[in-house]
Amino acid sequence: MPLFFRISATDWLEEVSEISESWTVDDTVKLAGILADKGVDVLDVSSGGNHPLQHPHAGPAYQAPFAIKVKKAVGDKLAVSVVGMIDNAHLANDLLEKDGLDIITVGRGFQKNPGLVFAWADELGQHVQMPNQVSNIMPNSKICLSETLLTYHCRSAGASVVAEVRSPPSRSSRFRSSWNDR
């Protein structure tokens, strides 16, 4: 079973003059290497939410720069997941394909739209066969799903999202061996 570790990449307190020291993305990068060496499989990069003076710079994929910096530092030693206002399929796909992140984790989007995977698939214009459990009920149905989103499939589990990593060939042996050995 894979070991996931969620981290707050920054306290968002770097701009607060009353606080001389806080947790920064550079601290997260250092810790990520240690966590990879200790056997953590996935680092889920989030931020903030723990101090009344913090000032997050929220916007689409606002936590992605932290996750990207971590991924560049750890390479394939650790899968890196990103959260934070990832609100459309093209943004999610770019974070995976262009920025090299491993997993997109979406919570509020699935709460608002339980059919988000189908909506994003339509948005990307990629067609695949409907899962057997559904196609047996609706035999003529098709969904659209990008190759990347198939590769990095997420399913809604109540109010939370559970990620199932299906790695591309370049990474699959690392995940298979480390996750199956647990």
N, C-alpha and C positions, 0 to 999 in steps of 0.2 A: 504494500500500500504506500502511495507517495506521501511524503511529509511536506505539507504546505505551511508556510510561515508568513503571516501578514505583518507588515511593518509600516509605521508612519515615517515616510521618507524625510519629512521636515516638520518642525513644530510651527512653521510660518511665523517665527518670532525674530528673524534676522533684522527686521525693520523696526523693532520695538526698542527704543533707547533705554528704557528702564530695566531691560533684561540683558545682561552682559554675555550670557552663554545659553545656547539652546542646541537642540538636535538639528543637524543640517543634512542635506543630501550627501555631502562628503563623508559624514559619519555613517550614513546608510551604505555607501559604496564600500567602505572599509569592513563593515559588519557583514555585508553580503558575501564577501570572499571567505570569511570565517565560517559563516553558515553553510556555504557550499562544501567546505572542507570537513564539516561536522556531519554531513549527510542530509541536509535539507535539500529537497528536490525542486520545490517551487517557492519563489519569493513573490508574494502578492503585495505590490507597492501601492500604498494609499498615502494619506497625509492628514495632519492636523486633527482638529476636533477635541483637543485636550487642554486648551488654555483660553481664558476669556479675552486676552489681549491679542490673540493671533489674528492675522489678516490674510486669509487665503486669496489668491488671485484666480477665482473660479471662472471657468469658461469651458468650451468644448475640449475634452481630453486634457484638462489642466494639470493632471498629475502625470501625464505621459513623459514629459521631459525628465522627471526623476527616474522613471522606470527605464527609459532609454539610456540614461547615464549609467545606471546599474548594469544593464545588459552589456553595454560596451566594455565595462570593467571585468565582468565575470565570464563573458563569452558563453560557451556551451557547458560550463561547469554547473550551471544552475538555470532552470527555466524561470523566466520573469513574466509575471502577470501584471496587468495594468487595469485600474478602475478610474472612474471619475468623469461623468458627463460624456461618455462615449455614446452618442445619440443617433448615429446613422451607420449604415453598412459600409459606405466608402471610407469613412474615418476609421472604423474598426479594421477594415481590410488593409488600409495603408499602414496602420500601426504594426500589423503583422508582416506584411510583405515588404514595405519600404524601410520601416524602422527596426525590423528584426526582433520585435517582441514575440513571446511564445504563446501567451494566453490573454484574451480579452475577457474581463469579468464585468458583467452587466447586471445590476440589481433593479434599480428603479424602472428602467426600460421594460423589464419583464413584468414588473408589478402593474405598470400602466397598460401593457399589451402582452398578454400571454402568448400571442402568436407572433412575437417579434422575430423569431428565426425565419418564419415564412415571409414576413414583410421585408426583412433585410435581403432575403434570397431574391425576392421580386426586384428589389432595388438594384441588385447586382446583375440581374438578367442571366443567371446561370441555372440550368435545368438539371435536376436529378430525379430519380424515382422516389416516390413517397415511401416512407418506412412501411414494412409489411404489416405492422399492427394497424396502420391507418388505411393502407391501400386495399386490405381485405374488406374493409367497410365501404371505402370509396374507390373502386377499382380504376376509375378514369382520372383520378386526381394526380397532379404533379406539383412538385414544389421546385423552387429555384434556390440554389445554394452555391456559393462560390467554392472553388476548390479549397481555399484557405479556411473558410468557415466550416467546411466539412472536416478539414484537417484539425481544426481547433474547435470542436463541437462543444457547446454549452447547453445544458438543459435546465429549465426552471425547476426548483424543488421548493415549492411553497414560496416563501418570501425571499429565499436565498437562491443563489445560483451555484450549481456544482459543475466544475469544469472537468471534462474528460479529454485528456490530451491525446491526440492522434498525431504523432510527430512525422514530419517529412523524412524521407530516407536518410538524409544527412545527420539527423539527430536521433533516429528511432532506436539504434542499438544502445545508446546511453540510457534512454528512458526505460526501455524494456528490461535491461539488466538491473538498474538500480531500483526500479519499482517492483519488479517481480522477486527480488531477493529479500524483501521486507516481510 
